[in-house]
Amino acid sequence: MTIETRIRPVETTRTAPLFDIVVDLNRPVRFGDDGPLGRRVLYGAAGGSFQGPRLRGEVVAGGGDWALHRPDGTMLLDVRLTLRTDDGESLLMTYQGRWVIPPDVRTEMADPATRHRIDPARYYFRTNPLFETGSTRYAWLNDIVTVGTGYLVDGGVAYHVEHVL
């Protein structure tokens, strides 16, 4: 049996906006420059906010990104955040992802005072957020897949998150 006889036409993947989120960051905590897998850094969440068509609220301080910087300029993301909706519900948002900084952008990216001004089209910053909550109002988040496009903002990081339909 060939692949052509086994595949079926399926609907093209579609997305819809879930929310935009800004995460304010604390000063990074470095775990040494030359760990066995690369340079590990904690980018702790200091707060922030999110809003979209079906939910909005704040980023609770205390989560963060235990990022691994590889020597080739790619950062492996490992993020855990607590979100609190404007109606008081708690959501766990976790994601992994990749932030690939091309060699011609790395020098500009090294300056913390100006790197948020770099056009996000010049780097690849994608995530795959998942959610967990016991809230009946937001239980639908437990069963969806989302994708996020990241970019830097002054004092933190932001994402546009889309629900994969």
C-alpha positions in Angstrom: 0.0 0.0 0.0 1.4 3.4 -1.0 1.1 6.6 1.0 -1.2 8.0 -1.7 -3.8 5.2 -1.0 -3.6 5.7 2.7 -3.9 9.5 3.1 -7.2 11.4 3.0 -7.8 15.0 2.4 -8.3 16.9 5.7 -9.2 20.5 6.5 -6.4 23.0 6.4 -5.3 24.0 9.9 -7.0 27.2 10.9 -6.5 29.5 13.9 -8.3 32.2 15.8 -6.9 34.8 18.2 -6.9 33.7 21.8 -5.1 36.6 23.4 -2.1 38.9 23.5 0.1 38.7 26.6 2.9 40.8 28.0 5.2 39.3 30.7 7.3 41.7 32.7 10.6 40.1 33.7 12.9 40.2 36.7 16.6 40.4 36.3 17.9 37.1 34.9 19.4 34.5 37.1 22.3 32.7 35.4 23.3 29.1 36.3 26.8 29.5 34.9 28.0 30.1 31.4 29.1 26.6 30.4 26.6 24.0 31.7 26.6 20.6 30.1 23.8 21.5 27.7 24.6 25.2 27.3 23.9 28.3 29.3 20.9 28.0 31.6 19.1 31.2 32.6 15.9 31.9 34.6 13.9 34.8 33.3 11.5 35.2 36.2 8.0 36.7 35.7 7.4 39.9 37.6 3.8 40.4 36.4 2.1 41.4 33.3 -1.3 41.2 31.6 -3.2 39.4 28.8 -6.4 40.1 26.9 -8.3 38.5 24.1 -11.9 38.0 22.8 -12.8 35.5 25.5 -10.6 36.2 28.5 -8.3 38.8 30.0 -6.4 39.3 33.2 -3.0 39.5 34.8 0.2 37.5 34.9 1.0 36.5 38.5 4.5 37.1 39.6 6.6 34.0 40.4 6.6 31.9 37.3 9.2 32.1 34.6 11.3 30.7 31.7 14.1 28.2 32.6 15.7 28.9 29.2 18.7 27.1 27.7 20.9 29.1 25.4 22.7 26.9 22.9 26.0 28.1 21.4 24.4 28.2 17.9 22.1 31.1 19.0 19.0 29.2 19.6 17.2 29.5 23.0 15.1 26.5 24.2 12.2 27.8 26.2 10.6 26.0 29.2 8.0 28.3 30.7 5.5 28.0 33.5 3.2 31.0 34.3 0.2 31.6 36.5 -2.6 33.7 34.9 -5.4 35.2 36.9 -8.5 36.2 34.9 -10.3 39.5 35.5 -13.1 37.5 37.2 -10.6 35.8 39.6 -10.0 32.4 38.1 -6.5 30.9 38.0 -5.0 29.3 34.9 -1.7 27.5 34.5 0.0 28.3 31.2 3.0 26.1 30.2 4.9 26.2 27.0 8.1 25.2 25.3 9.4 26.8 22.2 12.3 28.0 20.2 13.8 31.5 19.8 16.3 31.4 16.9 18.5 34.5 16.6 20.4 34.7 13.3 24.1 35.5 13.5 23.5 39.0 11.9 21.1 40.0 14.7 23.1 38.7 17.7 25.2 41.8 18.2 22.1 44.1 18.3 20.3 41.6 20.6 23.2 41.8 23.1 22.2 45.4 24.1 19.4 45.1 26.7 18.6 48.8 26.3 17.7 48.6 22.7 17.0 44.9 21.8 13.2 45.4 22.2 13.3 47.7 19.1 14.6 44.9 16.8 11.9 44.0 14.2 10.6 40.5 15.2 10.6 39.5 11.6 14.4 39.3 11.9 14.2 36.4 14.3 12.1 33.2 14.9 10.3 33.1 18.2 7.5 30.5 18.4 5.8 28.7 21.3 3.2 26.1 22.0 1.2 27.1 25.0 -1.1 24.7 26.9 -3.4 25.4 29.7 -4.7 23.8 32.9 -7.5 25.0 35.2 -10.1 23.6 37.5 -12.4 26.6 36.6 -15.7 25.5 35.1 -15.9 28.8 33.2 -12.5 28.3 31.5 -12.5 24.5 31.3 -12.5 24.7 27.5 -8.8 25.8 27.8 -7.8 22.4 29.1 -8.6 20.8 25.7 -7.2 23.2 23.1 -3.9 23.6 21.4 -2.4 27.0 20.8 0.6 28.6 19.1 2.3 31.8 20.0 4.5 34.2 18.2 6.9 36.0 20.5 8.7 39.3 20.5 10.5 41.6 22.9 9.0 44.6 24.6 10.7 47.1 27.0 11.1 45.3 30.3 9.8 41.9 29.1 8.5 39.7 26.4 5.1 39.5 24.6 3.2 36.9 22.6 0.4 36.8 20.2 -1.4 33.5 21.0 -3.7 31.8 18.5 -6.1 28.9 19.2 -5.7 26.1 16.7 -9.2 25.2 15.6 
